[in-house]
């Protein structure tokens, strides 16, 4: 019998090759990743997938990234490569990406800079010496005749959100406008918040002396410390009456840290909130879970800055888990906030609390002592009240027109300002979620929330008894495990010796 080697190997080889080609073709359009992280940070979210589905034409992504970058920057490039492949696979051919290395080509370097990706100076180690090297680490996204740019990718944290946000802005057909009411107070600066808003929306300053334009989808109001004149009041009221949506950051107390004084003020703006079922109380919310301030104190013969807990700056960790607007948030910072109370105003109003202080809270009314020292401010030592609502939303249906006006209220005058909540990165998540909610655009809410990386301990659970219990566990358990392992080894040794003795008896 003759053995034909060629016939025996060619057919199986051809079948194997065909199978591999078919598998690769299938894999290009079918992408699966097993992500075991709690927030699924290494796989694209459902929010991103919803945005990608809206792409109806070719979208090009050009990644300008230097090679041989040190440490984490090299990992950023690999992560970006992986995430780009997933974007392309889910888009079913509507997204194409390409990596370029501008360092080695003058034309590519000019192209990168022209697209908005500028080189950055980075210190690297080459041949056992530290040198400063010019590198590129940016992304340019093109759709039709529009372009969005991520100039520098320094970290993978929030990268999916950055890419998806820019894609969403490119593919949206109708521009959406946010109006920011010009505050009468020149001290109110909201530059940081405005800059973040412009990544998603067209932002317009609004002078209430004139009628609010019809194309304003959401109006932002903060910094009011007095009543409005008749024209301004009527224009704001008409906007709300005609189904306008608002994000309001206000309370009736003016706090001056320089003079350590807080004074109540009157404004007819608060009257506009009452139909929504809200009343802002003239009190200051105190919370044991709070930020710190530096206080000059005598330390022997020296005066030093000593950090002290300041309950007037609550750190919020209690959120309404049933609300997509705040579900997934881990913390928010507020500054000299007051309590929101809910009024019963009729069936055409639906009010929902969003977040509140902890169950170690209190309120200060009447005379406001702003000292952070418990010796000078005894009220700071008695914080045992239940949580106070600091942010809420409301839907108001106009009985005459049937139009629905939505309002999100945060009882904090500084929540949007650069010297207050606007400068706190954790707050930006809630701020943008609030604007998206009022816009009726919920695609990016869950994506923003999962990018939060703070994992602070819940101080309500860290009691003295818990500390004592864990101290004993940490002290005794390792010793018990070592002793137990020693006894187990001893027993195994005795058993082995007994078996050997039985074998040779």
C-alpha positions in Angstrom: 0.0 0.0 0.0 1.5 3.4 -1.1 1.2 6.3 1.3 0.6 9.6 -0.5 2.0 12.2 1.9 1.0 15.2 -0.2 -2.7 14.2 -0.4 -2.8 13.5 3.3 -1.5 16.9 4.3 -2.9 19.3 1.7 -6.6 18.8 2.3 -6.4 19.2 6.1 -4.1 22.1 5.7 -6.5 23.8 3.3 -9.4 23.2 5.6 -7.4 24.7 8.6 -6.4 27.7 6.6 -9.9 28.4 5.4 -11.2 28.0 8.9 -8.7 30.5 10.3 -9.6 33.0 7.6 -13.3 32.6 8.3 -12.7 32.9 12.0 -10.8 36.2 11.5 -13.5 37.6 9.3 -16.1 36.8 11.9 -14.0 38.2 14.7 -13.7 41.6 12.9 -17.5 42.1 13.3 -18.0 40.2 16.5 -16.1 41.6 19.5 -16.2 40.1 23.0 -14.2 41.0 26.0 -14.4 39.6 29.5 -14.0 42.5 32.0 -13.9 41.6 35.7 -13.5 45.1 37.1 -16.4 46.4 39.2 -17.1 49.4 36.8 -16.2 47.5 33.6 -13.6 50.1 32.9 -11.8 48.0 30.3 -14.8 47.5 28.0 -17.1 50.0 26.3 -20.2 50.9 28.1 -23.8 50.7 26.9 -23.8 54.5 26.7 -20.9 54.5 24.2 -22.6 51.8 22.2 -25.8 54.0 22.0 -23.7 56.9 20.7 -21.9 54.7 18.1 -25.3 53.5 16.7 -26.1 57.1 15.8 -23.1 57.3 13.4 -24.5 57.2 9.8 -21.4 58.1 7.9 -17.7 57.4 8.0 -15.9 58.7 11.1 -12.1 58.8 11.0 -9.9 58.8 14.1 -6.2 59.7 13.7 -4.0 58.9 16.7 -0.7 60.7 16.9 1.4 58.8 19.5 5.1 58.5 19.9 6.7 55.1 20.3 9.0 53.7 23.0 7.4 55.9 25.7 8.3 55.1 29.3 6.1 53.3 31.9 2.5 54.3 32.1 2.6 56.4 28.9 3.5 53.2 26.9 0.5 51.5 28.6 -1.7 54.4 27.6 -0.8 53.7 23.9 -1.6 50.0 24.3 -4.9 50.8 26.0 -5.8 53.3 23.3 -5.1 50.7 20.7 -7.4 48.2 22.4 -10.2 50.7 22.9 -10.0 51.9 19.3 -10.3 48.3 18.0 -13.5 47.9 20.1 -15.0 51.2 18.8 -14.3 50.1 15.2 -15.8 46.6 15.8 -19.0 47.9 17.3 -19.5 50.6 14.6 -19.7 47.9 11.8 -17.3 49.8 9.5 -18.5 53.4 10.3 -15.4 54.1 12.5 -11.9 53.8 11.1 -8.7 54.6 13.0 -5.0 54.8 12.3 -1.9 55.3 14.4 0.8 57.7 13.3 4.3 58.3 14.8 5.0 62.0 14.0 8.5 62.0 15.6 10.1 60.4 12.6 8.4 62.4 9.9 8.4 66.2 9.6 5.2 66.2 7.4 3.4 64.0 10.0 4.5 66.4 12.7 3.1 69.4 10.9 -0.1 67.4 10.2 -0.5 66.6 13.9 0.0 70.2 15.0 -2.3 71.4 12.3 -5.0 69.1 13.6 -4.7 70.4 17.1 -2.3 67.8 18.6 0.6 69.7 20.0 3.9 68.1 21.2 4.6 67.9 25.0 7.9 67.8 26.9 8.4 64.6 28.7 11.4 63.5 30.8 12.6 60.0 29.9 15.6 57.8 30.7 17.8 56.9 27.8 21.3 55.4 28.2 21.2 55.8 31.9 20.6 59.6 31.8 17.5 61.7 32.1 16.7 63.8 29.0 13.7 65.9 28.0 12.1 64.6 24.9 9.4 66.0 22.7 6.5 63.5 22.3 3.0 63.3 20.8 0.1 61.8 22.6 -3.1 63.1 21.1 -6.2 62.1 19.1 -8.0 63.9 16.3 -11.6 62.8 15.3 -13.1 63.7 11.9 -16.7 63.5 10.8 -17.9 65.2 7.6 -16.4 68.7 7.7 -16.1 68.8 11.6 -13.2 68.0 13.9 -12.8 67.3 17.6 -9.4 66.9 19.3 -8.0 65.4 22.5 -4.7 67.2 22.6 -2.9 65.1 25.2 -3.7 61.6 26.6 -1.9 61.5 29.9 -4.1 58.9 31.6 -6.5 56.1 30.7 -8.9 57.3 33.4 -11.9 58.9 31.7 -10.5 58.3 28.2 -13.6 56.5 27.0 -15.7 59.4 28.2 -13.5 61.9 26.4 -13.7 60.0 23.1 -17.4 59.3 23.3 -18.2 62.9 24.3 -16.4 64.2 21.2 -18.0 61.6 18.9 -21.4 62.5 20.2 -20.8 66.2 19.6 -19.7 65.5 16.1 -22.6 63.3 15.0 -25.4 65.3 16.7 -27.5 67.0 14.0 -29.2 69.7 16.1 -27.1 71.9 18.2 -28.3 72.4 21.8 -27.9 75.6 23.7 -27.2 76.3 27.4 -27.9 79.7 28.7 -25.9 81.1 31.7 -27.6 84.0 33.4 -25.1 86.8 33.9 -24.8 87.2 37.7 -25.1 90.7 39.1 -22.3 89.9 41.5 -18.9 90.3 39.8 -17.3 88.0 42.4 -19.2 85.0 41.0 -16.8 83.2 38.5 -17.9 80.0 36.7 -15.2 79.7 34.1 -14.3 76.1 34.9 -17.9 74.9 34.7 -18.4 76.9 31.5 -15.4 75.3 29.9 -16.7 71.8 30.7 -20.1 72.7 29.3 -18.6 73.8 26.0 -17.2 70.4 25.4 -20.8 69.2 24.8 -23.0 72.2 24.2 -23.1 75.7 22.8 -23.0 78.1 25.8 -24.6 81.5 25.6 -24.6 84.3 28.3 -28.1 85.5 29.1 -29.1 89.0 30.2 -32.5 88.8 31.8 -33.2 92.4 30.9 -34.1 91.0 27.5 -36.4 88.1 26.6 -34.7 84.7 26.8 -34.2 83.3 23.3 -36.4 80.4 22.2 -33.4 78.2 21.3 -32.1 78.0 24.9 -32.8 74.5 26.0 -31.5 74.8 29.6 -31.0 77.9 31.7 -28.4 78.0 34.5 -29.0 80.4 37.4 -26.5 81.1 40.3 -25.0 84.1 42.1 -28.3 86.0 42.7 -28.2 87.9 46.0 -31.0 90.4 45.6 -34.4 90.7 44.0 -34.8 91.1 40.3 -36.3 94.1 38.6 -39.7 93.7 37.0 -38.5 93.0 33.5 -35.9 90.4 34.6 -38.4 88.7 36.9 -41.1 88.5 34.1 -38.6 87.2 31.5 -37.5 84.4 33.9 -41.1 83.6 34.9 -42.2 83.4 31.2 -39.3 81.1 30.4 -40.4 78.7 33.1 -44.1 79.0 32.3 -43.4 78.0 28.7 -41.7 74.8 29.6 -38.2 76.0 30.1 -35.8 73.8 32.1 -33.5 75.2 34.7 -30.5 74.3 36.8 -30.4 76.5 39.9 -27.6 76.7 42.5 -28.9 79.1 45.2 -29.7 79.6 48.9 -30.8 82.6 50.9 -27.6 83.0 52.9 -24.6 85.2 52.0 -21.4 83.8 53.6 -18.2 85.8 53.9 -15.3 83.8 55.1 -13.1 86.9 55.4 -15.3 88.4 58.1 -16.6 85.0 59.3 -20.2 86.2 58.9 -23.4 84.8 57.3 -26.4 86.9 56.6 -29.8 86.1 55.2 -31.0 88.0 52.1 -34.4 88.3 50.4 -34.9 87.7 46.7 -38.1 87.2 44.6 -36.2 84.5 42.8 -37.1 82.1 45.6 -40.8 82.8 44.9 -40.3 81.3 41.5 -39.2 78.0 43.1 -42.4 77.6 45.2 -44.6 76.3 42.4 -42.0 73.5 42.0 -42.6 72.4 45.6 -39.4 73.7 47.1 -38.7 76.0 50.0 -35.1 77.0 50.9 -34.7 77.4 54.7 -32.6 80.0 56.3 -30.2 77.6 58.0 -26.7 76.2 57.4 -26.3 72.4 57.1 -23.5 70.9 59.2 -22.2 67.4 58.6 -19.6 65.3 60.4 -18.5 64.0 57.0 -16.8 67.2 55.8 -13.8 68.9 54.3 -11.0 70.5 56.3 -9.6 74.0 56.7 -6.3 75.2 58.0 -6.5 77.2 61.3 -3.7 79.1 63.0 -3.2 77.8 66.5 -0.6 78.2 69.2 1.8 75.2 69.3 4.0 76.0 72.3 5.9 79.1 71.4 5.0 78.9 67.7 1.9 79.5 65.7 1.1 76.9 63.0 -1.6 76.0 60.5 -3.5 73.0 61.9 -6.0 71.2 59.6 -9.5 71.0 61.2 -12.7 69.4 60.2 -15.1 72.0 59.0 -18.8 70.7 59.1 -19.9 73.7 57.0 -18.3 72.0 54.0 -20.2 68.7 53.8 -18.9 65.8 51.7 -22.0 64.1 50.3 -22.1 60.4 50.0 -25.9 59.7 50.4 -27.6 59.6 47.0 -31.0 58.6 45.7 -30.2 55.2 44.2 -33.4 55.1 42.3 -32.4 58.2 40.2 -30.3 57.7 37.1 -29.1 61.3 37.5 -27.1 60.4 40.7 -27.0 56.6 40.7 -23.3 55.6 40.6 -22.0 58.8 42.1 -19.7 58.3 45.0 -19.3 61.8 46.5 -20.1 65.5 45.9 -18.7 68.5 47.8 -21.0 71.4 48.9 -20.1 74.7 50.5 -22.3 76.5 53.1 -25.4 74.8 51.9 -28.9 75.1 53.3 -31.8 72.6 53.6 -34.4 72.0 51.0 -37.9 71.4 52.3 -40.7 70.0 50.2 -44.1 71.6 50.0 -47.4 70.0 49.0 -48.5 72.1 46.0 -50.8 69.8 43.9 -50.9 66.8 41.6 -49.2 68.7 38.7 -45.9 68.7 40.6 -43.5 65.8 41.1 -40.5 66.3 43.5 -37.6 63.9 44.0 -34.7 64.3 46.4 -31.3 63.8 44.8 -28.7 63.8 47.6 -28.5 64.7 51.3 -26.1 65.0 54.1 -25.2 62.0 56.4 -27.0 60.9 59.5 -24.4 62.8 61.5 -25.8 66.2 60.6 -27.1 69.3 62.2 -28.4 72.8 61.3 -27.4 76.3 62.5 -30.0 79.0 62.5 -30.2 82.6 63.7 -26.7 83.6 64.8 -24.2 81.9 62.5 -20.9 81.1 64.3 -18.5 80.0 61.5 -15.5 79.1 63.6 -14.1 75.7 62.9 -12.8 75.3 66.5 -15.2 73.1 68.5 -14.0 74.9 71.7 -15.3 78.2 70.3 -18.2 76.6 68.5 -19.9 74.0 70.7 -22.6 73.2 68.1 -20.0 71.4 66.0 -19.7 68.7 68.7 -23.4 67.8 68.5 -24.0 66.4 65.0 -26.5 63.6 65.5 -29.5 64.6 63.4 -30.7 62.7 60.3 -29.7 63.7 56.8 -30.8 67.0 55.3 -31.8 67.3 51.6 -29.4 69.6 49.7 -30.3 68.8 46.1 -33.6 67.9 44.5 -35.4 68.0 41.2 -39.0 68.8 40.2 -41.3 68.4 37.2 -44.0 71.0 36.9 -46.9 70.5 34.4 -48.6 73.6 33.2 -52.4 72.9 33.6 -53.2 75.4 30.8 -50.7 74.4 28.1 -49.7 70.9 29.2 -46.0 71.9 28.9 -43.6 70.3 31.5 -40.9 72.5 33.1 -38.1 70.7 34.9 -36.0 72.2 37.7 -32.9 70.9 39.4 -32.0 72.8 42.6 -28.8 72.6 44.6 -29.0 74.7 47.9 -25.5 76.0 47.6 -24.5 79.5 46.2 -21.0 78.3 45.5 -21.7 75.0 43.9 -20.9 76.2 40.3 -18.2 78.8 41.2 -14.5 78.4 40.6 -13.7 79.1 44.3 -16.3 76.5 45.4 -17.9 73.4 44.0 -16.9 74.3 40.4 -13.3 73.6 41.3 -14.0 70.1 42.6 -13.6 67.3 40.0 -16.2 65.0 41.6 -18.8 67.7 41.3 -18.3 67.9 37.5 -19.9 64.5 37.0 -23.1 65.6 38.7 -23.2 69.0 37.0 -23.0 67.5 33.5 -25.5 64.7 34.4 -27.9 67.4 35.5 -27.6 69.4 32.3 -27.9 66.2 30.2 -31.0 65.2 32.2 -32.6 68.6 31.6 -31.7 68.3 27.9 -33.4 64.9 27.7 -30.1 63.3 26.8 -29.1 60.5 29.1 -26.6 58.6 26.9 -23.5 59.7 28.9 -24.8 59.7 32.5 -23.8 56.1 33.4 -20.5 56.5 31.5 -19.5 59.6 33.6 -20.4 57.9 36.9 -18.3 54.9 36.3 -15.2 57.0 35.7 -15.1 58.1 39.3 -12.1 56.6 41.1 -12.6 57.8 44.6 -12.9 55.0 47.1 -13.1 56.8 50.4 -14.2 54.9 53.5 -17.7 55.5 54.8 -17.1 57.3 58.0 -20.5 56.3 59.3 -19.3 52.7 59.3 -15.9 53.4 60.8 -16.9 53.5 64.5 -14.6 53.2 67.5 -15.9 49.6 68.0 -15.2 48.7 64.4 -11.7 50.1 64.7 -11.1 48.1 67.9 -12.4 44.9 66.3 -10.2 45.2 63.3 -7.2 46.1 65.3 -7.5 42.8 67.3 -8.2 40.9 64.1 -5.1 42.4 62.4 -3.0 41.6 65.4 -4.1 38.1 66.2 -5.2 36.6 62.9 -1.7 36.4 61.2 -0.2 34.8 64.4 -3.1 32.3 64.6 -2.6 31.4 60.9 1.1 30.9 61.3 0.6 28.7 64.4 -2.1 26.8 62.7 0.1 26.2 59.7 2.9 25.0 62.0 0.5 22.5 63.7 -0.7 21.3 60.3 2.9 20.8 59.1 3.7 18.9 62.3 0.8 16.6 61.9 1.7 15.9 58.3 5.3 15.2 59.3 4.1 12.7 62.0 1.8 11.0 59.5 4.6 10.6 57.0 7.0 9.2 59.7 4.3 6.7 60.7 3.8 5.5 57.1 7.6 5.1 56.8 7.8 3.1 60.0 4.9 0.8 58.9 6.7 0.2 55.5 9.9 -1.0 57.2 8.4 -3.0 60.1 
